[in-house]
């Protein structure tokens, strides 16, 4: 789930809706259904893979309807990305009926195949069958995203590749981490973590391999990830995303869960839900039961707004003096 971004986009045509999707979710989807929400307590947008089997449609409906109802959504638009109409029909039928029963108005629904769009809510029969050719390569929404500094990726795989480790860097950090002694006294080590994160996020700088190695060892101590997120706010979230992306690329696999979770938390706070999900997936590859990751996944699944989370206690609360 993605929070509605600060970029202001007003869609008036099907082409506008198609162009809006990659801007608000961060990448161009395929074999997916995207839900855009309107008139809600908290508007958000969501992308889900199209079900491979008919018996998976109910899960799809629940995955989209539950957060819509939770957030008081009154109107939605569905955009299906699929080459063949047969890939869409069961999902569209289930969503149309489920949202009608839930009291949510579906104001528009389209199937998009990369070259043409096809209306699903009636209209001229010839258009439903032949579709309407479109080209959004020079659409104003794409231009506005560039002006606003929003990066749109060609696919989810391209977005996920941002998290891929650099083998040379991870090997160097692993060697340095193996040579370190266990982290020292928790309060002192946590203070070092807090200051390191604040310094690099404030200056947009990159920690050295030696700093990353010490940081990874510290994050394995249960209270100390709290020190790493103590300076995270909506205003600093993008700087935290940049920092933890850099650190994650240099992180050996055993140290991945806390770093990926910190990246996911920062991405959620910055409104980059797709990137947050990529971080959750990367964490789950190493430890699918890592608790902070499961909390974050739940927040994303239920479309909780970033404002629902604020650090409300000192990171060192409860530590002995």
Protein Blocks (a to p, Z undefined) as FASTA:
>chain_A
ZZddfbdcddfbfklmmmmmmmmnopacehiacdddehifbdcdddddddfbfklmmmmm
mmmmmmmmmnopabdcdddddfblklmmmmmmmmmmmmmmnopacfbdcddehjaccdfe
gpjfklmmnopaddfklgfklmmmmmnopacdfbfklmmmmmpccfklmmmmmmmmmmpc
cdddfklmmmmmmmmmmmmmmnopacdfklmmmmmmmmmpmklmmmmmmmgcfklmmmmm
mmmmmmmmmpcfklmmmmmmmmmmmmmmnopaklmmmmmmmmmmmmmmbmklmmmmmmmm
nopafklpccfbdfkgoiaZZ
